[in-house]
């Protein structure tokens, strides 16, 4: 029996009908993925059941696709040191956690529905935080969600961004190249689907920048720009918004406090994370010795991280 959390009935139904999850195959597939990891000499990765099942579920239990995504995940974390910096929980991460910028709302959109992230862009102080700092926060939160949040993994995530009083200096930090580098982690590495991004209270200047962002998105239909709060409420459902926006989905201070406790509880986990990754020298030697795909190799663009 696999050592994974039981799913609520609604989410189990989503896993069965949309992700091809078959109870009798769960243990076999997890063990097959773990065996592959142990065979790949250039990859050092976590192998516990709960971590591995997240990648298998996202890939609809296609073992080869799960291998590719897991390999990209660790290749990205190894190569993108500039963006991710240290993997330790430090003062900057804790400041961002307490800043009032980010909140993971307690209730997903229905028991079998996606998780909701809420971001107040106007609370970002560009004198303190850069775009890469914000990306690093998201990467740490995603790592926690891989291990703790079945709705995030199975049903995906909805992002709500409140652009009230967003500092223009923050928008100036965005460029297409950096956005592609950041988006690659979500698109090819993290085991979750972005269901939708809803933006509310954006100025005309901000909407122009968002248009540039939309142009480099493969799934442009995921980005929704709402002229006012009423439009957002109709799209999401008022009950799923935080109390600060007239909803019933908890308060933002409670969400921040809850996440800070969670982040601190993962301190040892992130310290351990420094040992995991891809050894590119061993990888090159392995691929040179065995250019034909075997059970311990993967094919295609996932062999090397090439975002551009």
Secondary structure as UniProt FT lines:
FT   HELIX           9..18
FT   HELIX           23..25
FT   HELIX           26..39
FT   TURN            41..42
FT   STRAND          43..44
FT   HELIX           49..58
FT   TURN            59..61
FT   HELIX           63..79
FT   HELIX           81..84
FT   HELIX           91..98
FT   TURN            99..100
FT   STRAND          102..104
FT   TURN            111..112
FT   STRAND          115..120
FT   HELIX           121..123
FT   TURN            126..128
FT   HELIX           131..148
FT   HELIX           150..154
FT   STRAND          157..162
FT   TURN            164..165
FT   HELIX           168..171
FT   TURN            172..173
FT   HELIX           176..184
FT   HELIX           185..189
FT   STRAND          194..200
FT   HELIX           204..215
FT   HELIX           220..222
FT   STRAND          223..226
FT   HELIX           229..236
FT   HELIX           238..240
FT   HELIX           243..245
FT   HELIX           252..265
FT   HELIX           267..273
FT   TURN            274..275
FT   STRAND          277..278
FT   HELIX           280..289
FT   TURN            295..296
FT   HELIX           300..303
//
